[in-house]
Amino acid sequence: MKKLICLIVLAAMALCLFCGCKEKHLSQDEVYEIVFKAAGVDAAAVTNESISTSVVDGVSTYTVTFTVVGTNYTYVLDTVTGEIISHTP
């Protein structure tokens, strides 16, 4: 029975390896599109934009900061789903 379980686990691992079970992260352009739309700003008006990655509560995230006409924005998004986790303002 142990051998069968080990074989099943190994087969599943091999399948993931060969089929590419890694989650696809959003591109930088996709992330900017999401946050600019959520903030209701025109991308042409944005200055000082930056993006970084980190892990928050076990979730891989992008932190995006940018400025529009003197207002500073910060958005934190899930790198896979694009869900906005937090933002200011």
GULUM-866817 format. One record per residue: residue in one letter; x, y, z of N, C-alpha, C, O, CB in turn. Coordinates in Angstrom, 2 decimals, always signed. Glycine has a CB too. Layout:
BEGIN
{type=A n_east=X n_north=Y n_up=Z ca_east=X ca_north=Y ca_up=Z c_east=X c_north=Y c_up=Z o_east=X o_north=Y o_up=Z cb_east=X cb_north=Y cb_up=Z} .
...
***
This chain:
BEGIN
{type=M n_east=+0.82 n_north=-1.19 n_up=+0.00 ca_east=+0.00 ca_north=+0.00 ca_up=+0.00 c_east=+0.87 c_north=+1.26 c_up=+0.00 o_east=+0.56 o_north=+2.22 o_up=-0.71 cb_east=-0.93 cb_north=+0.00 cb_up=+1.20} .
{type=K n_east=+1.94 n_north=+1.27 n_up=+0.79 ca_east=+2.83 ca_north=+2.43 ca_up=+0.84 c_east=+3.47 c_north=+2.68 c_up=-0.53 o_east=+3.63 o_north=+3.82 o_up=-0.95 cb_east=+3.91 cb_north=+2.23 cb_up=+1.90} .
{type=K n_east=+3.84 n_north=+1.58 n_up=-1.21 ca_east=+4.45 ca_north=+1.72 ca_up=-2.53 c_east=+3.47 c_north=+2.36 c_up=-3.51 o_east=+3.86 o_north=+3.19 o_up=-4.32 cb_east=+4.92 cb_north=+0.36 cb_up=-3.06} .
{type=L n_east=+2.20 n_north=+1.96 n_up=-3.43 ca_east=+1.18 ca_north=+2.51 ca_up=-4.32 c_east=+1.00 c_north=+4.00 c_up=-4.08 o_east=+0.91 o_north=+4.78 o_up=-5.03 cb_east=-0.15 cb_north=+1.77 cb_up=-4.12} .
{type=I n_east=+0.95 n_north=+4.39 n_up=-2.83 ca_east=+0.80 ca_north=+5.81 ca_up=-2.49 c_east=+2.01 c_north=+6.60 c_up=-2.98 o_east=+1.86 o_north=+7.68 o_up=-3.55 cb_east=+0.62 cb_north=+5.99 cb_up=-0.96} .
{type=C n_east=+3.19 n_north=+6.06 n_up=-2.77 ca_east=+4.41 ca_north=+6.73 ca_up=-3.24 c_east=+4.41 c_north=+6.87 c_up=-4.76 o_east=+4.78 o_north=+7.92 o_up=-5.28 cb_east=+5.66 cb_north=+5.96 cb_up=-2.80} .
{type=L n_east=+3.98 n_north=+5.83 n_up=-5.46 ca_east=+3.92 ca_north=+5.89 ca_up=-6.93 c_east=+2.92 c_north=+6.95 c_up=-7.39 o_east=+3.18 o_north=+7.68 o_up=-8.35 cb_east=+3.54 cb_north=+4.52 cb_up=-7.50} .
{type=I n_east=+1.78 n_north=+7.03 n_up=-6.72 ca_east=+0.76 ca_north=+8.03 ca_up=-7.09 c_east=+1.30 c_north=+9.44 c_up=-6.87 o_east=+1.14 o_north=+10.31 o_up=-7.72 cb_east=-0.54 cb_north=+7.81 cb_up=-6.27} .
{type=V n_east=+1.94 n_north=+9.65 n_up=-5.73 ca_east=+2.51 ca_north=+10.96 ca_up=-5.42 c_east=+3.59 c_north=+11.33 c_up=-6.44 o_east=+3.61 o_north=+12.45 o_up=-6.94 cb_east=+3.09 cb_north=+10.99 cb_up=-3.99} .
{type=L n_east=+4.48 n_north=+10.41 n_up=-6.74 ca_east=+5.53 ca_north=+10.65 ca_up=-7.72 c_east=+4.95 c_north=+10.94 c_up=-9.10 o_east=+5.44 o_north=+11.82 o_up=-9.81 cb_east=+6.48 cb_north=+9.45 cb_up=-7.79} .
{type=A n_east=+3.92 n_north=+10.20 n_up=-9.49 ca_east=+3.28 ca_north=+10.42 ca_up=-10.78 c_east=+2.65 c_north=+11.81 c_up=-10.84 o_east=+2.76 o_north=+12.50 o_up=-11.85 cb_east=+2.21 cb_north=+9.34 cb_up=-11.05} .
{type=A n_east=+2.00 n_north=+12.23 n_up=-9.76 ca_east=+1.38 ca_north=+13.55 ca_up=-9.72 c_east=+2.44 c_north=+14.65 c_up=-9.80 o_east=+2.25 o_north=+15.65 o_up=-10.49 cb_east=+0.54 cb_north=+13.71 cb_up=-8.44} .
{type=M n_east=+3.54 n_north=+14.46 n_up=-9.10 ca_east=+4.63 ca_north=+15.44 ca_up=-9.14 c_east=+5.22 c_north=+15.54 c_up=-10.53 o_east=+5.49 o_north=+16.64 o_up=-11.02 cb_east=+5.72 cb_north=+15.07 cb_up=-8.13} .
{type=A n_east=+5.42 n_north=+14.40 n_up=-11.18 ca_east=+5.97 ca_north=+14.38 ca_up=-12.54 c_east=+5.01 c_north=+15.05 c_up=-13.51 o_east=+5.44 o_north=+15.78 o_up=-14.40 cb_east=+6.26 cb_north=+12.93 cb_up=-12.98} .
{type=L n_east=+3.71 n_north=+14.81 n_up=-13.34 ca_east=+2.71 ca_north=+15.42 ca_up=-14.21 c_east=+2.74 c_north=+16.94 c_up=-14.06 o_east=+2.69 o_north=+17.66 o_up=-15.06 cb_east=+1.31 cb_north=+14.88 cb_up=-13.87} .
{type=C n_east=+2.83 n_north=+17.43 n_up=-12.84 ca_east=+2.91 ca_north=+18.88 ca_up=-12.61 c_east=+4.18 c_north=+19.45 c_up=-13.23 o_east=+4.15 o_north=+20.54 o_up=-13.81 cb_east=+2.88 cb_north=+19.18 cb_up=-11.10} .
{type=L n_east=+5.26 n_north=+18.74 n_up=-13.10 ca_east=+6.54 ca_north=+19.22 ca_up=-13.64 c_east=+6.48 c_north=+19.34 c_up=-15.16 o_east=+6.92 o_north=+20.34 o_up=-15.73 cb_east=+7.67 cb_north=+18.28 cb_up=-13.23} .
{type=F n_east=+5.94 n_north=+18.33 n_up=-15.81 ca_east=+5.91 ca_north=+18.31 ca_up=-17.27 c_east=+4.79 c_north=+19.15 c_up=-17.86 o_east=+4.90 o_north=+19.62 o_up=-18.99 cb_east=+5.78 cb_north=+16.90 cb_up=-17.76} .
{type=C n_east=+3.71 n_north=+19.36 n_up=-17.11 ca_east=+2.57 ca_north=+20.11 ca_up=-17.64 c_east=+2.61 c_north=+21.58 c_up=-17.25 o_east=+1.77 o_north=+22.36 o_up=-17.72 cb_east=+1.27 cb_north=+19.48 cb_up=-17.15} .
{type=G n_east=+3.55 n_north=+21.96 n_up=-16.42 ca_east=+3.66 ca_north=+23.37 ca_up=-16.05 c_east=+2.57 c_north=+23.82 c_up=-15.12 o_east=+1.80 o_north=+24.71 o_up=-15.47 cb_east=+3.65 cb_north=+24.21 cb_up=-17.27} .
{type=C n_east=+2.50 n_north=+23.25 n_up=-13.95 ca_east=+1.46 ca_north=+23.61 ca_up=-12.99 c_east=+1.73 c_north=+24.92 c_up=-12.27 o_east=+0.98 o_north=+25.30 o_up=-11.38 cb_east=+1.31 cb_north=+22.51 cb_up=-11.99} .
{type=K n_east=+2.78 n_north=+25.60 n_up=-12.64 ca_east=+3.07 ca_north=+26.88 ca_up=-12.00 c_east=+1.99 c_north=+27.89 c_up=-12.39 o_east=+1.54 o_north=+27.91 o_up=-13.53 cb_east=+4.48 cb_north=+27.40 cb_up=-12.39} .
{type=E n_east=+1.60 n_north=+28.70 n_up=-11.44 ca_east=+0.60 ca_north=+29.73 ca_up=-11.71 c_east=+1.24 c_north=+30.86 c_up=-12.51 o_east=+2.38 o_north=+31.25 o_up=-12.26 cb_east=-0.02 cb_north=+30.26 cb_up=-10.40} .
{type=K n_east=+0.49 n_north=+31.38 n_up=-13.45 ca_east=+0.98 ca_north=+32.48 ca_up=-14.27 c_east=+0.73 c_north=+33.79 c_up=-13.53 o_east=-0.40 o_north=+34.08 o_up=-13.13 cb_east=+0.30 cb_north=+32.48 cb_up=-15.67} .
{type=H n_east=+1.77 n_north=+34.57 n_up=-13.37 ca_east=+1.63 ca_north=+35.87 ca_up=-12.73 c_east=+1.28 c_north=+36.91 c_up=-13.78 o_east=+1.65 o_north=+36.80 o_up=-14.94 cb_east=+2.92 cb_north=+36.26 cb_up=-11.99} .
{type=L n_east=+0.55 n_north=+37.92 n_up=-13.33 ca_east=+0.20 ca_north=+39.03 ca_up=-14.21 c_east=+1.46 c_north=+39.75 c_up=-14.67 o_east=+2.45 o_north=+39.83 o_up=-13.93 cb_east=-0.76 cb_north=+40.01 cb_up=-13.51} .
{type=S n_east=+1.42 n_north=+40.27 n_up=-15.88 ca_east=+2.54 ca_north=+41.07 ca_up=-16.36 c_east=+2.49 c_north=+42.45 c_up=-15.74 o_east=+1.46 o_north=+42.86 o_up=-15.19 cb_east=+2.53 cb_north=+41.16 cb_up=-17.91} .
{type=Q n_east=+3.59 n_north=+43.16 n_up=-15.83 ca_east=+3.66 ca_north=+44.52 ca_up=-15.30 c_east=+2.61 c_north=+45.41 c_up=-15.99 o_east=+1.96 o_north=+46.22 o_up=-15.32 cb_east=+5.08 cb_north=+45.10 cb_up=-15.49} .
{type=D n_east=+2.45 n_north=+45.27 n_up=-17.29 ca_east=+1.46 ca_north=+46.07 ca_up=-18.02 c_east=+0.04 c_north=+45.77 c_up=-17.53 o_east=-0.77 o_north=+46.68 o_up=-17.39 cb_east=+1.56 cb_north=+45.80 cb_up=-19.53} .
{type=E n_east=-0.25 n_north=+44.49 n_up=-17.28 ca_east=-1.58 ca_north=+44.11 ca_up=-16.78 c_east=-1.83 c_north=+44.71 c_up=-15.40 o_east=-2.94 o_north=+45.17 o_up=-15.10 cb_east=-1.71 cb_north=+42.58 cb_up=-16.72} .
{type=V n_east=-0.81 n_north=+44.70 n_up=-14.56 ca_east=-0.94 ca_north=+45.25 ca_up=-13.22 c_east=-1.21 c_north=+46.75 c_up=-13.28 o_east=-2.11 o_north=+47.25 o_up=-12.61 cb_east=+0.33 cb_north=+44.97 cb_up=-12.38} .
{type=Y n_east=-0.43 n_north=+47.47 n_up=-14.08 ca_east=-0.66 ca_north=+48.91 ca_up=-14.21 c_east=-2.06 c_north=+49.20 c_up=-14.74 o_east=-2.72 o_north=+50.13 o_up=-14.27 cb_east=+0.39 cb_north=+49.54 cb_up=-15.13} .
{type=E n_east=-2.52 n_north=+48.42 n_up=-15.71 ca_east=-3.86 ca_north=+48.62 ca_up=-16.26 c_east=-4.93 c_north=+48.46 c_up=-15.18 o_east=-5.87 o_north=+49.24 o_up=-15.11 cb_east=-4.11 cb_north=+47.63 cb_up=-17.41} .
{type=I n_east=-4.77 n_north=+47.44 n_up=-14.33 ca_east=-5.73 ca_north=+47.19 ca_up=-13.25 c_east=-5.77 c_north=+48.35 c_up=-12.26 o_east=-6.84 o_north=+48.85 o_up=-11.93 cb_east=-5.38 cb_north=+45.89 cb_up=-12.51} .
{type=V n_east=-4.60 n_north=+48.79 n_up=-11.80 ca_east=-4.58 ca_north=+49.83 ca_up=-10.76 c_east=-4.99 c_north=+51.20 c_up=-11.30 o_east=-5.68 o_north=+51.95 o_up=-10.61 cb_east=-3.20 cb_north=+49.92 cb_up=-10.13} .
{type=F n_east=-4.59 n_north=+51.53 n_up=-12.51 ca_east=-4.98 ca_north=+52.83 ca_up=-13.07 c_east=-6.49 c_north=+52.88 c_up=-13.27 o_east=-7.13 o_north=+53.90 o_up=-13.03 cb_east=-4.25 cb_north=+53.10 cb_up=-14.39} .
{type=K n_east=-7.07 n_north=+51.76 n_up=-13.73 ca_east=-8.52 ca_north=+51.70 ca_up=-13.90 c_east=-9.22 c_north=+51.81 c_up=-12.55 o_east=-10.20 o_north=+52.55 o_up=-12.42 cb_east=-8.93 cb_north=+50.39 cb_up=-14.62} .
{type=A n_east=-8.73 n_north=+51.07 n_up=-11.55 ca_east=-9.33 ca_north=+51.10 ca_up=-10.21 c_east=-9.25 c_north=+52.50 c_up=-9.60 o_east=-10.17 o_north=+52.93 o_up=-8.90 cb_east=-8.64 cb_north=+50.09 cb_up=-9.29} .
{type=A n_east=-8.15 n_north=+53.19 n_up=-9.85 ca_east=-7.97 ca_north=+54.54 ca_up=-9.30 c_east=-8.72 c_north=+55.59 c_up=-10.12 o_east=-8.88 o_north=+56.73 o_up=-9.69 cb_east=-6.48 cb_north=+54.90 cb_up=-9.24} .
{type=G n_east=-9.17 n_north=+55.20 n_up=-11.31 ca_east=-9.90 ca_north=+56.13 ca_up=-12.17 c_east=-9.00 c_north=+57.20 c_up=-12.76 o_east=-9.42 o_north=+58.35 o_up=-12.93 cb_east=-11.01 cb_north=+56.78 cb_up=-11.40} .
{type=V n_east=-7.76 n_north=+56.83 n_up=-13.07 ca_east=-6.81 ca_north=+57.80 ca_up=-13.61 c_east=-6.38 c_north=+57.40 c_up=-15.01 o_east=-6.40 o_north=+56.23 o_up=-15.38 cb_east=-5.58 cb_north=+57.94 cb_up=-12.69} .
{type=D n_east=-5.98 n_north=+58.40 n_up=-15.78 ca_east=-5.47 ca_north=+58.18 ca_up=-17.13 c_east=-3.98 c_north=+57.87 c_up=-17.00 o_east=-3.24 o_north=+58.59 o_up=-16.33 cb_east=-5.72 cb_north=+59.43 cb_up=-18.06} .
{type=A n_east=-3.54 n_north=+56.81 n_up=-17.65 ca_east=-2.14 ca_north=+56.40 ca_up=-17.58 c_east=-1.20 c_north=+57.52 c_up=-18.01 o_east=-0.07 o_north=+57.60 o_up=-17.53 cb_east=-1.91 cb_north=+55.17 cb_up=-18.44} .
{type=A n_east=-1.64 n_north=+58.38 n_up=-18.91 ca_east=-0.80 ca_north=+59.47 ca_up=-19.40 c_east=-0.52 c_north=+60.51 c_up=-18.31 o_east=+0.46 o_north=+61.25 o_up=-18.39 cb_east=-1.45 cb_north=+60.14 cb_up=-20.60} .
{type=A n_east=-1.38 n_north=+60.57 n_up=-17.30 ca_east=-1.22 ca_north=+61.55 ca_up=-16.22 c_east=-0.37 c_north=+61.03 c_up=-15.07 o_east=-0.06 o_north=+61.77 o_up=-14.14 cb_east=-2.57 cb_north=+61.96 cb_up=-15.70} .
{type=V n_east=+0.01 n_north=+59.75 n_up=-15.13 ca_east=+0.73 ca_north=+59.10 ca_up=-14.03 c_east=+2.22 c_north=+59.41 c_up=-14.10 o_east=+2.83 o_north=+59.38 o_up=-15.18 cb_east=+0.51 cb_north=+57.58 cb_up=-14.06} .
{type=T n_east=+2.81 n_north=+59.72 n_up=-12.94 ca_east=+4.25 ca_north=+59.92 ca_up=-12.83 c_east=+4.77 c_north=+59.08 c_up=-11.67 o_east=+4.00 o_north=+58.61 o_up=-10.84 cb_east=+4.60 cb_north=+61.43 cb_up=-12.63} .
{type=N n_east=+6.06 n_north=+58.90 n_up=-11.64 ca_east=+6.75 ca_north=+58.21 ca_up=-10.53 c_east=+6.19 c_north=+56.83 c_up=-10.23 o_east=+6.10 o_north=+56.44 o_up=-9.06 cb_east=+6.68 cb_north=+59.06 cb_up=-9.29} .
{type=E n_east=+5.80 n_north=+56.08 n_up=-11.25 ca_east=+5.25 ca_north=+54.75 ca_up=-10.99 c_east=+6.37 c_north=+53.77 c_up=-10.69 o_east=+7.46 o_north=+53.84 o_up=-11.26 cb_east=+4.42 cb_north=+54.27 cb_up=-12.19} .
{type=S n_east=+6.06 n_north=+52.84 n_up=-9.78 ca_east=+7.00 ca_north=+51.77 ca_up=-9.47 c_east=+6.20 c_north=+50.54 c_up=-9.06 o_east=+5.06 o_north=+50.63 o_up=-8.61 cb_east=+8.01 cb_north=+52.19 cb_up=-8.34} .
{type=I n_east=+6.85 n_north=+49.40 n_up=-9.21 ca_east=+6.20 ca_north=+48.13 ca_up=-8.86 c_east=+7.24 c_north=+47.23 c_up=-8.19 o_east=+8.39 o_north=+47.17 o_up=-8.62 cb_east=+5.58 cb_north=+47.44 cb_up=-10.12} .
{type=S n_east=+6.81 n_north=+46.54 n_up=-7.14 ca_east=+7.70 ca_north=+45.60 ca_up=-6.46 c_east=+6.88 c_north=+44.38 c_up=-6.05 o_east=+5.65 o_north=+44.43 o_up=-5.99 cb_east=+8.39 cb_north=+46.25 cb_up=-5.22} .
{type=T n_east=+7.57 n_north=+43.30 n_up=-5.78 ca_east=+6.90 ca_north=+42.06 ca_up=-5.36 c_east=+7.27 c_north=+41.73 c_up=-3.93 o_east=+8.36 o_north=+42.04 o_up=-3.46 cb_east=+7.25 cb_north=+40.90 cb_up=-6.29} .
{type=S n_east=+6.34 n_north=+41.07 n_up=-3.25 ca_east=+6.59 ca_north=+40.60 ca_up=-1.90 c_east=+5.57 c_north=+39.52 c_up=-1.57 o_east=+4.69 o_north=+39.22 o_up=-2.38 cb_east=+6.54 cb_north=+41.78 cb_up=-0.86} .
{type=V n_east=+5.68 n_north=+38.96 n_up=-0.39 ca_east=+4.72 ca_north=+37.97 ca_up=+0.08 c_east=+4.04 c_north=+38.54 c_up=+1.32 o_east=+4.70 o_north=+38.92 o_up=+2.29 cb_east=+5.41 cb_north=+36.58 cb_up=+0.38} .
{type=V n_east=+2.70 n_north=+38.61 n_up=+1.28 ca_east=+1.91 ca_north=+39.12 ca_up=+2.40 c_east=+0.96 c_north=+38.02 c_up=+2.84 o_east=+0.12 o_north=+37.58 o_up=+2.06 cb_east=+1.13 cb_north=+40.43 cb_up=+2.00} .
{type=D n_east=+1.09 n_north=+37.58 n_up=+4.07 ca_east=+0.24 ca_north=+36.51 ca_up=+4.61 c_east=+0.23 c_north=+35.28 c_up=+3.71 o_east=-0.82 o_north=+34.66 o_up=+3.51 cb_east=-1.18 cb_north=+37.01 cb_up=+4.82} .
{type=G n_east=+1.38 n_north=+34.93 n_up=+3.16 ca_east=+1.51 ca_north=+33.75 ca_up=+2.31 c_east=+1.04 c_north=+33.94 c_up=+0.88 o_east=+1.04 o_north=+32.99 o_up=+0.10 cb_east=+0.75 cb_north=+32.65 cb_up=+2.91} .
{type=V n_east=+0.65 n_north=+35.16 n_up=+0.52 ca_east=+0.18 ca_north=+35.46 ca_up=-0.84 c_east=+1.21 c_north=+36.31 c_up=-1.55 o_east=+1.65 o_north=+37.33 o_up=-1.02 cb_east=-1.20 cb_north=+36.18 cb_up=-0.80} .
{type=S n_east=+1.60 n_north=+35.90 n_up=-2.75 ca_east=+2.54 ca_north=+36.67 ca_up=-3.56 c_east=+1.82 c_north=+37.92 c_up=-4.05 o_east=+0.74 o_north=+37.83 o_up=-4.64 cb_east=+3.10 cb_north=+35.82 cb_up=-4.75} .
{type=T n_east=+2.43 n_north=+39.09 n_up=-3.82 ca_east=+1.76 ca_north=+40.35 ca_up=-4.16 c_east=+2.66 c_north=+41.29 c_up=-4.94 o_east=+3.89 o_north=+41.20 o_up=-4.90 cb_east=+1.29 cb_north=+41.03 cb_up=-2.90} .
{type=Y n_east=+2.00 n_north=+42.19 n_up=-5.66 ca_east=+2.66 ca_north=+43.33 ca_up=-6.27 c_east=+2.26 c_north=+44.55 c_up=-5.46 o_east=+1.09 o_north=+44.71 o_up=-5.11 cb_east=+2.29 cb_north=+43.49 cb_up=-7.79} .
{type=T n_east=+3.22 n_north=+45.42 n_up=-5.17 ca_east=+2.92 ca_north=+46.72 ca_up=-4.58 c_east=+3.23 c_north=+47.76 c_up=-5.64 o_east=+4.35 o_north=+47.85 o_up=-6.13 cb_east=+3.73 cb_north=+46.98 cb_up=-3.26} .
{type=V n_east=+2.22 n_north=+48.54 n_up=-5.99 ca_east=+2.35 ca_north=+49.54 ca_up=-7.04 c_east=+2.16 c_north=+50.92 c_up=-6.42 o_east=+1.19 o_north=+51.16 o_up=-5.71 cb_east=+1.32 cb_north=+49.30 cb_up=-8.19} .
{type=T n_east=+3.11 n_north=+51.80 n_up=-6.68 ca_east=+2.98 ca_north=+53.18 ca_up=-6.22 c_east=+3.09 c_north=+54.10 c_up=-7.42 o_east=+3.84 o_north=+53.83 o_up=-8.37 cb_east=+4.07 cb_north=+53.53 cb_up=-5.14} .
{type=F n_east=+2.34 n_north=+55.19 n_up=-7.38 ca_east=+2.38 ca_north=+56.16 ca_up=-8.46 c_east=+1.78 c_north=+57.48 c_up=-7.97 o_east=+1.13 o_north=+57.54 o_up=-6.92 cb_east=+1.63 cb_north=+55.64 cb_up=-9.71} .
{type=T n_east=+2.01 n_north=+58.53 n_up=-8.75 ca_east=+1.52 ca_north=+59.86 ca_up=-8.41 c_east=+0.73 c_north=+60.41 c_up=-9.59 o_east=+1.10 o_north=+60.22 o_up=-10.75 cb_east=+2.70 cb_north=+60.81 cb_up=-8.04} .
{type=V n_east=-0.36 n_north=+61.10 n_up=-9.27 ca_east=-1.15 ca_north=+61.82 ca_up=-10.27 c_east=-1.48 c_north=+63.19 c_up=-9.69 o_east=-2.17 o_north=+63.30 o_up=-8.67 cb_east=-2.46 cb_north=+61.02 cb_up=-10.66} .
{type=V n_east=-0.98 n_north=+64.22 n_up=-10.32 ca_east=-1.22 ca_north=+65.61 ca_up=-9.93 c_east=-1.05 c_north=+65.79 c_up=-8.41 o_east=-1.94 o_north=+66.32 o_up=-7.74 cb_east=-2.64 cb_north=+66.05 cb_up=-10.35} .
{type=G n_east=+0.07 n_north=+65.35 n_up=-7.89 ca_east=+0.40 ca_north=+65.57 ca_up=-6.48 c_east=-0.22 c_north=+64.58 c_up=-5.51 o_east=+0.09 o_north=+64.63 o_up=-4.32 cb_east=-0.02 cb_north=+66.91 cb_up=-6.10} .
{type=T n_east=-1.08 n_north=+63.68 n_up=-5.97 ca_east=-1.68 ca_north=+62.67 ca_up=-5.10 c_east=-0.92 c_north=+61.36 c_up=-5.26 o_east=-0.76 o_north=+60.86 o_up=-6.37 cb_east=-3.20 cb_north=+62.47 cb_up=-5.43} .
{type=N n_east=-0.44 n_north=+60.82 n_up=-4.14 ca_east=+0.30 ca_north=+59.57 ca_up=-4.14 c_east=-0.65 c_north=+58.39 c_up=-3.92 o_east=-1.49 o_north=+58.42 o_up=-3.03 cb_east=+1.40 cb_north=+59.58 cb_up=-3.05} .
{type=Y n_east=-0.51 n_north=+57.38 n_up=-4.74 ca_east=-1.35 ca_north=+56.18 ca_up=-4.66 c_east=-0.46 c_north=+54.97 c_up=-4.36 o_east=+0.68 o_north=+54.89 o_up=-4.81 cb_east=-2.14 cb_north=+55.96 cb_up=-5.99} .
{type=T n_east=-1.01 n_north=+54.03 n_up=-3.60 ca_east=-0.36 ca_north=+52.75 ca_up=-3.35 c_east=-1.42 c_north=+51.66 c_up=-3.45 o_east=-2.46 o_north=+51.73 o_up=-2.79 cb_east=+0.35 cb_north=+52.72 cb_up=-1.95} .
{type=Y n_east=-1.14 n_north=+50.66 n_up=-4.26 ca_east=-2.04 ca_north=+49.52 ca_up=-4.42 c_east=-1.25 c_north=+48.25 c_up=-4.17 o_east=-0.09 o_north=+48.13 o_up=-4.57 cb_east=-2.69 cb_north=+49.50 cb_up=-5.85} .
{type=V n_east=-1.88 n_north=+47.28 n_up=-3.49 ca_east=-1.31 ca_north=+45.96 ca_up=-3.29 c_east=-2.26 c_north=+44.96 c_up=-3.95 o_east=-3.44 o_north=+44.92 o_up=-3.63 cb_east=-1.09 cb_north=+45.63 cb_up=-1.76} .
{type=L n_east=-1.71 n_north=+44.16 n_up=-4.88 ca_east=-2.52 ca_north=+43.20 ca_up=-5.64 c_east=-1.95 c_north=+41.80 c_up=-5.53 o_east=-0.75 o_north=+41.61 o_up=-5.36 cb_east=-2.60 cb_north=+43.62 cb_up=-7.11} .
{type=D n_east=-2.83 n_north=+40.81 n_up=-5.64 ca_east=-2.43 ca_north=+39.42 ca_up=-5.76 c_east=-1.77 c_north=+39.26 c_up=-7.13 o_east=-2.33 o_north=+39.71 o_up=-8.13 cb_east=-3.67 cb_north=+38.44 cb_up=-5.60} .
{type=T n_east=-0.60 n_north=+38.64 n_up=-7.20 ca_east=+0.16 ca_north=+38.55 ca_up=-8.45 c_east=-0.49 c_north=+37.62 c_up=-9.48 o_east=-0.20 o_north=+37.72 o_up=-10.67 cb_east=+1.56 cb_north=+38.07 cb_up=-8.16} .
{type=V n_east=-1.36 n_north=+36.73 n_up=-9.04 ca_east=-1.98 ca_north=+35.77 ca_up=-9.95 c_east=-3.37 c_north=+36.24 c_up=-10.38 o_east=-3.68 o_north=+36.24 o_up=-11.57 cb_east=-2.07 cb_north=+34.39 cb_up=-9.28} .
{type=T n_east=-4.20 n_north=+36.63 n_up=-9.42 ca_east=-5.59 ca_north=+36.96 ca_up=-9.73 c_east=-5.81 c_north=+38.43 c_up=-10.08 o_east=-6.78 o_north=+38.77 o_up=-10.75 cb_east=-6.47 cb_north=+36.60 cb_up=-8.57} .
{type=G n_east=-4.90 n_north=+39.30 n_up=-9.62 ca_east=-5.09 ca_north=+40.72 ca_up=-9.83 c_east=-6.03 c_north=+41.35 c_up=-8.82 o_east=-6.34 o_north=+42.54 o_up=-8.91 cb_east=-5.60 cb_north=+40.97 cb_up=-11.21} .
{type=E n_east=-6.48 n_north=+40.56 n_up=-7.85 ca_east=-7.38 ca_north=+41.08 ca_up=-6.83 c_east=-6.66 c_north=+42.16 c_up=-6.03 o_east=-5.53 o_north=+41.98 o_up=-5.60 cb_east=-7.88 cb_north=+39.95 cb_up=-5.89} .
{type=I n_east=-7.33 n_north=+43.29 n_up=-5.84 ca_east=-6.76 ca_north=+44.37 ca_up=-5.04 c_east=-6.94 c_north=+44.03 c_up=-3.57 o_east=-8.06 o_north=+43.88 o_up=-3.08 cb_east=-7.42 cb_north=+45.76 cb_up=-5.39} .
{type=I n_east=-5.81 n_north=+43.91 n_up=-2.87 ca_east=-5.82 ca_north=+43.54 ca_up=-1.46 c_east=-5.99 c_north=+44.78 c_up=-0.59 o_east=-6.73 o_north=+44.77 o_up=+0.39 cb_east=-4.54 cb_north=+42.80 cb_up=-1.08} .
{type=S n_east=-5.29 n_north=+45.86 n_up=-0.98 ca_east=-5.43 ca_north=+47.12 ca_up=-0.26 c_east=-5.00 c_north=+48.25 c_up=-1.17 o_east=-4.32 o_north=+48.05 o_up=-2.18 cb_east=-4.59 cb_north=+47.13 cb_up=+1.06} .
{type=H n_east=-5.43 n_north=+49.47 n_up=-0.79 ca_east=-5.01 ca_north=+50.65 ca_up=-1.56 c_east=-5.19 c_north=+51.92 c_up=-0.75 o_east=-6.01 o_north=+51.99 o_up=+0.17 cb_east=-5.80 cb_north=+50.74 cb_up=-2.87} .
{type=T n_east=-4.40 n_north=+52.93 n_up=-1.11 ca_east=-4.56 ca_north=+54.28 ca_up=-0.57 c_east=-4.30 c_north=+55.24 c_up=-1.72 o_east=-3.40 o_north=+54.91 o_up=-2.51 cb_east=-3.60 cb_north=+54.56 cb_up=+0.65} .
{type=P n_east=-4.93 n_north=+56.33 n_up=-1.92 ca_east=-6.18 ca_north=+56.66 ca_up=-1.24 c_east=-7.31 c_north=+55.82 c_up=-1.78 o_east=-8.45 o_north=+55.96 o_up=-1.33 cb_east=-6.52 cb_north=+58.13 cb_up=-1.40} .
***
